[in-house]
Amino acid sequence: MVKAIVGANWGDEGKGKITDMFAEKADIVIRFQGGANAGHTIINDKGRFAFHLMPSGVCYDHTTCIIGNGVALDINKFFKELADVKAAGLNPNLLVSERAQILMPYHILFDEYEEERLGKNAFGSTKSGIAPFFSDKYAKIGIQVNELFDEEALKAKLKNICSLKNLILEHVYHKPLLDEQELFDTCMKYRDMVAPYVCDVRAYLKKALEEGKEILLEGQLGTLKDPDFGIYPMVTSSSTLAAYGAVGAGLPPHAIQEIIAVTKAYSSAVGAGEFVSEILDENEAQELRIHGGDKGEFGATTGRPRRVGWFDCVASKYGIDCQGATKVVLTALDCLSYLDEIKVCTGYEVDGKVITDFPTTSILKKCKPVFETVKGWHCNIRGIKNFDDLPQEAKDYVAFLEKHLGHHIDMVSNGPEREAIMYR
């Protein structure tokens, strides 16, 4: 069976813990998109981990963890994470798709240079090289892992890459030029690092499906950062939807039987872009930020404070629908325990009308939140294992969200640990 775990919002929904929980029962866990530009935190009996590229199944000896062809593979960051994992006493079974493309050092430089050029109009990039990487992939000047093993063809490709990039570096960014030999030497170093893990992942997964293996697709970020259905252009550069899991992993689309969409009991986001339910009062925002998550609402990759807001029913329903969710998980319910009253965004006001369907970005820019207020429970709910044992106000809050989402909430998280999950 193939399951996909994906975000319903802007990312930061708490997917790491949910993926870790499902990974315990999986034979194979696959990262199918994104790169090292967003991270997720996992806390289990093996320790506390902040992963960016490493699939969540690395904590389990029985699980094979795969970097799929849809991933932007930053080899330096991948092997740094692998060293950290091994230092924790883990020895993961890892495979890397021969068709995955390599995020090169110049992708990171171009990301930094472009944000610098844009100034106040910058995209709020994590400067991990993601947009330049995917630009090159679709411009057909990316470097696949398998190409590292054909030196002559690689040299010719690097010559062409340097010709193109150096024109931009010289005339647009006014920065130092790329050196072909230096890039070739870097590629040879990468080849030696990645060689033990390279695999024809598509063929591997075909066999795994025939054998009835349990396969888990792990997504990064969420629906609203998808380049087609998100808040374009303030989005990421690869599809964040479960549907892309088939492409980014190398599976037939009909193989995906279960899609678990994760949303959070309030909203948060890193980076620029439309965020209708955002709390604009800095004191109020900082209070939620401090109570949020295990170590507060600060980015796992950047460390910068996340933007926070009240639960957005319009965006979340849209996000869940776009993912095609068969199950919905609500995380971080415990983080709202300090509140006497909780606001929920149930609609958007635009041009004098209230809408409940998520619009395109040009309309979204004009939207104002329509809030309803529900009673808080104002007590610590961590440690409660059974949903029925929650305070009535907490159960009412979940029911209120459910009504506006039009989806049953199957699991509720009330703490940072994997075990802090209540099934309904």
Disulfide bonds with the S-S distance in Angstrom:
none
